[in-house]
Every structure is written in C-alpha cells, then in structure tokens.
Amino acid sequence: MTDRHAVVAGAGIGGLAAALALHRRGWRVTVLERAPKPREVGAGITLMANGVRGLDALGLGTPVRRIGRADGPGGLRDRTGRWLSRVDADEMNRLLGTTALGVHRAALHRTLREALPPQALWTGCAVQDADPDTGVVRYHRDGAPAQLRADLVVGADGLRSVLRGLLWPQLPPPTYSGSTAWRAAIAYDGPLATTASWGPAAEFGMVPLGDGQVYWYGVVGAPAGQTAPDELTAVREHFGHWHDPIPTLLAATPPDAVLRNDLHHLATPLPSFVRGRVALLGDAAHGMLPHLGQGGCQAIEDAVTLGALADPAADVPAALRAYDRARRPRSQRIARAAAQLARLGQQLRHPAAIAVRDTILRLTPGRIALRGMARHADWHPPRVG
C-alpha cells in the first residue's frame, strides 16, 4: 500500500464503488459526502450483467446476489397488458454469462459502504473546488472551510456536479427531458415479472427486489417542477386503470413511500471526463435518462475501469487520459441510446406512431430483440495493470 491519496467527491453508488476500486488497488482513499450521514435516496435499481460483473470485480458479487433477486422472465407490454416483446431470462443468461439483479438502492449502498475502511467516509463535507494541477480539494465541513491535498480527485458528485461546473464552465446545465417520474419500493408477496409497459407519453415498470420487496416506477410527460399534494393519488390517476398487477401494486403502496423527480440528463456530451488530476465519474460525467437501466451500471463500470488503470505508482494524468479513452465513447453512446429509447418509447404520444411502433415490436423475433438489449450489457472489466 502506497501513501498516494485519492479523494472522491460524493458517496453515491458510483463514488463508493470508485473509492473501493482505488482502495483495493492500493490507494489511501477519502470520500467527501455532503450529506450529514450516509444515505442513498431512491427505491430500487436493476443491475444488468455489466453492473453485476463490475461488482464481481470489486469482490462484492456474492453479497449483492444475496441481497438482490435474479431477473426472471419478463418483457415489454402495452397499457392493456398485451405483450409487445418478451425477454427470456435463461437466454439472456446464456448470452451474457450472468443474470440481471433487482436490488434495493439502500441495500446496495450499505454493501459498498461496509466494504470500505470506516475512516474513509467523511460526511457533512461539501466539496467546493478541486485544482486539476495541484490536486488541492477545498470543501466545507459542517460549514467551516477546509482543504485536502490529493494525488487523484474523483468527481462523483452527481448530475449537478460542482466539479464539472467548475472545470467545464462553458457546458450547459442538465436538460429537462420533458418527463417526471414516481418511484417506490414496497413489500409485496404476489407473483410478478420484471416488465415495463408503455402508453401514450407514459411508462410503468416493476422489478422484484430481494427480501420480499418490489420496486415500481411510473413516468409521464409533464412540465418541469410540478408537484401534487398527494403523489400516490397522482400516480393512480395516471396508471390506476392500467393492466394487472399495477392497480394492486399501487393499492399496496404507502403514500409516504412515493418519491417524485423530474428526469434530467446531460444532453451535451462532455469533451473529456478528465482534466489533470481530476476525473469525473457516473452522473457527473454522463448523466443519462433511466430508460435503459444503465445509469448505475455505467457508474460501476467507470469505477472499476478507473481502479484498473490508476496504478498508484504510475503517472496520474496519463492514467486518467487512458480512463477517458476507455470510458467516454461507450458511456456517451449508451446515454444517446437511452435518450433515443425515451423518444421512441415513453415519450411517444401520437396514436398512429404508437400503433406502428407496437406492430414492429410484436413482429420482431424475440432473439433479435434480446440481442439488441444485450449489447449494452456486454462488458467485461479490464485487467488490472
């Protein structure tokens, strides 16, 4: 273990995964998290095969499989319940070598956190700046200014990244997609498959999680910034008449379990994920729409790749340039694909266009549709060194 120091801004899934990857590589790691205590806001996450492989590389594949639930047969429906495209989980497993997992975000966050040395995570620390030449990180701890010297700085501070705004000030802020999303993770013991269902400018999805829970989400087109006095009632107004078991899931949902967020993304791709000793990662680098289920998986890929390339004994800026070459083309390609799927799926509202799309989906052989889905999850961690 060298004494070279890596500072990670942000303790979300991507930041913790990066800290763990660097720690396992021999770095002394400090994670600066703005929140006063460790937490992960959200409901569920689908870890596609690439995300599962990334966690395997971090030594966490077995514990995450224990807390999650392996994906079963599912697919895509319309709002009446008619199948548009089916996914054979066994065939997906044969194609990619591992199954997808449904995991509660809080459980995944806890698993990553517990794998780090306890002294590595500093809460109540809001990063203000990082010098790409010297590696000096300035932050406020409980409101008081402080600073750290780092050999490597990781900006994992989310879609509205402070570090991205400081280092690439000419880039526009995240763009509103035109859609808002409700999410919840609830206790549910009924039979349920992993499915997404499309209606005019709307989508509802459900994912079985571990420990007898289900994650559901609903997305509709809406002006930005809207809220409802009772968000669960708003969800029922949109989706309560859709196919079973959607009404049953909503009936089983406590009102205080529902989260609502407008969907934003980085519509303008970054020209680089790195500058000097600073590397961006996850949503800070390529915040994407959730329609491919790849946001968290891409953050895990970033983290594992950074750990593989950032030898603590090597030149840091050179290692980060290699990281940029390895990660930017793939993650930005997937971000574009997620935005395209949103336009063709959840955001489509014209009845004639929907009829054409649905017909094409029903006539497409399942194995071809499956290969199209699988190409985004077909990733293997780089070798260390």
Helices and strands as residue ranges (DSSP letters): E 5-9, H 13-25, E 28-32, E 44-47, H 49-57, H 61-67, E 69-70, E 74-78, E 83-87, H 89-96, E 101-104, H 105-115, G 118-120, E 121-122, E 125-130, E 136-141, E 144-149, E 152-155, H 162-167, E 175-187, E 195-199, E 202-208, E 213-221, H 231-239, H 246-251, G 255-257, E 259-265, E 274-275, E 278-280, H 283-286, G 290-292, H 295-309, H 316-344, H 351-363, H 366-377
